[in-house]
Amino acid sequence: MGMPLELNTMIVTKGKENRLDDNLFILEKAGYRLYPIDIPIDVRRTIESDSSGTAIIQKLEWGKETTTIFYQLVSLNSIN
């Protein structure tokens, strides 16, 4: 029996991220997901939206069919 696993190359928040500290955020996603760690990746509100910024994932946790992402926002794209 296998475990379903999704491979992701960007963080899609859908507005559900929570701020832990100044630029540190936590986000819970349903299912088991794998993300690159310690390299800059794109952050978007929805998959179709423009980039909100760039983040570096510091830690991933899997448990109870949920992935918890701890990431640091390293750049923010302002809307002009």
Rosetta blueprint (number, residue, H / E / L):
1 M L
2 G L
3 M L
4 P L
5 L L
6 E E
7 L E
8 N L
9 T L
10 M E
11 I E
12 V E
13 T L
14 K L
15 G L
16 K L
17 E L
18 N E
19 R E
20 L L
21 D L
22 D L
23 N L
24 L E
25 F E
26 I E
27 L E
28 E E
29 K E
30 A E
31 G L
32 Y L
33 R E
34 L E
35 Y L
36 P L
37 I L
38 D L
39 I L
40 P E
41 I E
42 D E
43 V E
44 R E
45 R L
46 T L
47 I L
48 E L
49 S L
50 D L
51 S E
52 S E
53 G E
54 T E
55 A E
56 I E
57 I E
58 Q E
59 K E
60 L E
61 E E
62 W E
63 G E
64 K L
65 E L
66 T E
67 T E
68 T E
69 I E
70 F E
71 Y E
72 Q E
73 L E
74 V E
75 S E
76 L E
77 N L
78 S L
79 I L
80 N L
